[in-house]
Amino acid sequence: MSIRERILIGMKAFLAILILSWIGTLFLPWWILFIPAFFFGAWMLEHGLIAFLAGFAGAGFAWFLQALYIHIANDAIITTRIAEMMGLGSPWVVLLLTFLIGALPGGVGALTGYLLKINLKKTPDSVAA
């Protein structure tokens, strides 16, 4: 499989993780980010770095878009107050931190799914005794 094909599959996984993570976090707890990332990491992705990046970006952007929507809907009142309480200075730093906090579980989930797939594919002959 060429690198171009791997990247295209990674982009499809990114979009699927983004959509399912966003929908999932509307109704379920934060840890739902792991489930679509894990599933697509195990099912579609064929390289560890691409798996991590697709999960990282997909789940991170899902949280970022939801936080940006809330930021815009209330004229930045909440994010400005949180930035002041944390001493960050700008509400955009709060949105960046929201992206990173949402992205880490997604990246770890997709990488975990990929690594599980790799371990389950091992034949008994390839396992060291």
HELIX and SHEET records of a PDB file:
HELIX    1   1 ILE A    3  PHE A   27  1                                  25    
HELIX    2   2 TRP A   30  LEU A   33  5                                   4    
HELIX    3   3 PHE A   34  TRP A   43  1                                  10    
HELIX    4   4 GLY A   48  ALA A   73  1                                  26    
HELIX    5   5 ILE A   77  MET A   86  1                                  10    
HELIX    6   6 PRO A   91  LYS A  121  1                                  31    
END                                                                             
